[in-house]
Amino acid sequence: QVQLVESGGGLVQAGGSLRLSCAASGSIFSIADMGWYRQAPGKQRELVALITSGGTTNYADSVKGRFTISRDNAKNTVYLQMNSLKPEDTAVYYCKTRVGSSPRWYVYWGQGTQVTVSS
């Protein structure tokens, strides 16, 4: 079992910045990737950013250039630096990790943290 503890969510003004953190604990060996997803009211959950164990990153087009995902492997922590925030970034942000190796993958989700961007 893997537990994901998120922090850093809150209320910010448009144009502001926020940094989310997600620390993994438990059976944290063989982490394949960690990422951030978000879900706005009435919308599907969507990928925001993902970083693999090899350092490859992926971003949603809507956040590319504004958000940066990074990791601290020693702390088993992934970060999401969010700059130039827009009201449309308002959502519940979820941390996700995938552990194991093919063909036995396990996916774990954090509890979600609210990010609200005021105009």
C-alpha positions in Angstrom: 0.0 0.0 0.0 1.1 3.5 -0.8 -0.2 6.6 0.9 0.0 10.0 -0.7 -0.1 13.1 1.4 -0.8 16.4 -0.4 -0.3 19.9 0.7 -0.1 23.4 -0.7 -3.6 23.9 -2.0 -5.6 27.0 -1.2 -7.0 30.2 -2.5 -5.0 32.5 -4.7 -5.6 35.4 -7.0 -5.4 35.2 -10.7 -1.8 35.6 -11.8 -0.5 34.3 -8.6 1.5 31.2 -7.8 1.1 28.1 -5.8 3.2 25.0 -5.2 1.6 21.7 -4.4 3.5 18.9 -2.8 2.8 15.2 -2.6 4.8 12.8 -0.4 4.5 9.1 -0.9 4.9 6.7 2.0 4.4 3.0 2.5 5.4 0.5 -0.1 7.1 3.1 -2.2 9.6 1.0 -4.0 9.6 0.8 -7.8 7.7 4.0 -8.4 7.1 4.2 -12.2 5.7 7.7 -12.3 4.0 10.3 -10.2 1.6 13.0 -11.5 -1.0 15.5 -10.9 -4.6 15.4 -12.1 -7.4 17.8 -11.5 -11.2 17.8 -11.7 -13.3 20.9 -11.9 -17.0 20.9 -11.0 -18.9 19.2 -13.8 -15.9 18.1 -15.7 -13.9 15.0 -16.1 -10.7 14.4 -14.3 -7.8 15.3 -16.5 -4.0 14.9 -16.5 -2.2 18.1 -15.5 1.4 16.9 -15.4 3.3 13.6 -15.1 6.9 12.7 -14.4 8.3 9.2 -14.8 11.1 7.5 -12.9 13.3 8.3 -15.9 12.6 12.0 -15.7 10.3 12.3 -18.7 7.5 14.9 -18.2 4.2 15.4 -19.8 1.9 18.4 -19.4 -1.6 19.3 -20.4 -1.6 21.9 -23.2 -3.6 24.2 -21.0 -0.8 24.4 -18.4 2.3 24.0 -20.5 4.6 26.9 -19.9 2.9 27.8 -16.6 3.2 24.7 -14.5 6.3 22.7 -13.7 6.4 19.2 -12.2 9.5 18.1 -10.3 10.5 15.4 -7.9 12.7 14.8 -5.0 13.5 11.1 -5.1 15.2 11.1 -1.7 12.0 12.4 -0.2 9.7 10.4 -2.4 7.9 13.7 -3.1 6.6 15.3 -6.3 5.9 19.0 -6.6 3.7 21.0 -8.9 4.8 24.6 -9.3 1.9 26.6 -10.6 2.5 30.1 -12.0 0.3 32.6 -13.8 -2.7 30.9 -12.3 -6.0 31.5 -14.1 -9.6 31.1 -12.8 -10.0 28.1 -15.1 -7.3 26.3 -13.1 -9.7 26.1 -10.2 -10.2 22.4 -9.4 -9.5 19.7 -7.0 -6.0 18.5 -7.6 -5.1 14.9 -7.1 -1.7 13.3 -6.7 -1.3 9.9 -8.3 1.5 7.4 -8.3 2.0 4.2 -10.2 4.2 1.5 -8.6 5.5 -1.9 -9.6 6.6 -3.2 -12.9 5.0 -4.8 -15.9 2.7 -6.7 -15.7 1.9 -5.9 -12.1 1.1 -2.2 -11.8 -0.7 -0.6 -8.9 -2.1 2.9 -8.9 -2.7 5.0 -5.8 -4.5 8.4 -5.5 -4.2 11.1 -3.0 -7.3 12.5 -1.3 -7.3 15.7 -3.4 -6.7 19.2 -2.5 -8.7 22.2 -3.5 -7.1 25.0 -5.6 -9.2 28.0 -6.1 -8.1 30.9 -8.3 -10.1 34.1 -7.9 -10.5 36.6 -10.7 
